[in-house]
Amino acid sequence: MNRRTHAAAILRRPSVVTTVLALCTAATLVGQTVIKPPKNKYTPEQDVQLGREAAAEVRREYPVISDPQIAGYLERAGNALVEVAPRELNHPVFEYSFTPVNLKEINAFALPGGPMFVNRGMFDAADGEGEVVGVMAHELAHVLLRHGTANATKAQGFQIGAIAGAIAGAIIGGGVGQVISQGSQFGLGAWLMKYSREYEKQADLLGAQMMARAGFDPRDLARMFETIEREGKGRTPPQWLSSHPNPGNRSQYIQQEAAKLTIARRSDGSGFAAAKSRFAGLPAAKSMADITRAGGNGSEGGEAPASVGTVGQPVPAPSAQYRTQRGGQLFQVSVPANWTGVAGSNAVKFVPQNGLGEYQGQNVFTHGVELGVARASSRDLEEASETFVNALLRANPGMEVADAQRQVRISQRPGIGTTLTGRSALNQGERVGVFTTFLADGNLFYFLTVVPDRDAEVFGPAFDRVGNSIRLNDR
């Protein structure tokens, strides 16, 4: 063979280097878990529309941190993850942004199409950079897999153009057992932003893979989840957990995934330590309760809490005339004609005159009913109802269960009834009825009745009639 022929033969064969690289790449692809996006009838452009509109509302309501060092760090960290995102999932229309907010809760969330918000509380809870970046990778995975609109795909009769405000309302309302009721999409925003355990595991695994490609140890993500879980033991769980349920064995399967991955090298000087230290010079972080009381944006101003008359003044008996009210497309109910509907960011109440408002610096609800949706902690109705009742007890010190759970019917479905007793802010004995049933999607529908002991006989028949009139339309 002459030199030219030998050279041509070499060119026709793949080089040793190329072959080794191909084998390494194939090993990586085979080793890591393959994540497939769920069924979705919406387009990436519609994800962007939703995220853009909801993010604008969140930025108006949240205390956004404008410190250039903190904001710059978060943007660099977020963009580093976007750069290593799987190409087939990273749609060109997505509009990524990474916004720090001065809230103390351990929380972060990403909206459809790319906007992400990270609470100061997440930085404060983290021992190292990888823990914050890990949560960001998890949230970015929800965006890439389009889990929000995949949830909407499961809902029947909802139109994508009508729910951006509902998503924002769900986020700003926040928390376990809370529900939004804006516009005609009762509860949809909360439902869109509460991921299934299947979606959570997908986001964990894809997030771990992106972390490794960006040069971070995925085990840091497992450590952050353990920190968040510890924060929730013995008290109300961190806000992040209310919409990100633990799929089970979370740390274990993230550790197993990490063992399959090669962590890329990255340059130092990301600015995490400097950004974290900058928080010390900021005003004290607000809580979500502060945001709700202030009417948004963490200021001390804002709109006053909703009220119906003047609390402390006589409350009229329920009217004998009833009118039908609708909770978007989810339910309809008949209430006394002299009760007023109050739709807020986290519940719908129907209240008689002087039954809701401020009293001695507190927002007080003394008479009426409340209807809403909460994420179920279990597929067992008794267990899920008990968890919901316990959350109410934690939020209302001094209240206690008056009797055992009892079987009831709500909209022709099996339900659980529980009676609570306690002292109201007016120093009156009061009783609260808690009635729960499952919705078709596995969430918990609840119906609450609130009345002072002295008015229980007068309001009891009205409560019974209201409860018997509930018609759920989710099936």
Secondary structure as GFF3:
##gff-version 3
##sequence-region A 1 475
A	DSSP	alpha_helix	3	12	.	.	.	ID=ss1
A	DSSP	alpha_helix	16	31	.	.	.	ID=ss2
A	DSSP	alpha_helix	44	61	.	.	.	ID=ss3
A	DSSP	alpha_helix	68	83	.	.	.	ID=ss4
A	DSSP	beta_strand	97	101	.	.	.	ID=ss5
A	DSSP	beta_strand	108	110	.	.	.	ID=ss6
A	DSSP	beta_strand	115	119	.	.	.	ID=ss7
A	DSSP	alpha_helix	120	125	.	.	.	ID=ss8
A	DSSP	alpha_helix	129	144	.	.	.	ID=ss9
A	DSSP	alpha_helix	147	154	.	.	.	ID=ss10
A	DSSP	three_ten_helix	160	162	.	.	.	ID=ss11
A	DSSP	alpha_helix	164	173	.	.	.	ID=ss12
A	DSSP	alpha_helix	188	192	.	.	.	ID=ss13
A	DSSP	alpha_helix	197	214	.	.	.	ID=ss14
A	DSSP	alpha_helix	219	232	.	.	.	ID=ss15
A	DSSP	alpha_helix	239	243	.	.	.	ID=ss16
A	DSSP	alpha_helix	250	260	.	.	.	ID=ss17
A	DSSP	alpha_helix	272	278	.	.	.	ID=ss18
A	DSSP	three_ten_helix	279	281	.	.	.	ID=ss19
A	DSSP	alpha_helix	288	294	.	.	.	ID=ss20
A	DSSP	beta_strand	322	327	.	.	.	ID=ss21
A	DSSP	beta_strand	331	336	.	.	.	ID=ss22
A	DSSP	beta_strand	339	343	.	.	.	ID=ss23
A	DSSP	beta_strand	348	352	.	.	.	ID=ss24
A	DSSP	beta_strand	356	359	.	.	.	ID=ss25
A	DSSP	beta_strand	362	365	.	.	.	ID=ss26
A	DSSP	beta_strand	368	374	.	.	.	ID=ss27
A	DSSP	alpha_helix	381	395	.	.	.	ID=ss28
A	DSSP	beta_strand	400	401	.	.	.	ID=ss29
A	DSSP	beta_strand	406	410	.	.	.	ID=ss30
A	DSSP	beta_strand	413	423	.	.	.	ID=ss31
A	DSSP	beta_strand	429	438	.	.	.	ID=ss32
A	DSSP	beta_strand	444	452	.	.	.	ID=ss33
A	DSSP	three_ten_helix	453	455	.	.	.	ID=ss34
A	DSSP	alpha_helix	456	469	.	.	.	ID=ss35
A	DSSP	beta_strand	471	472	.	.	.	ID=ss36
###
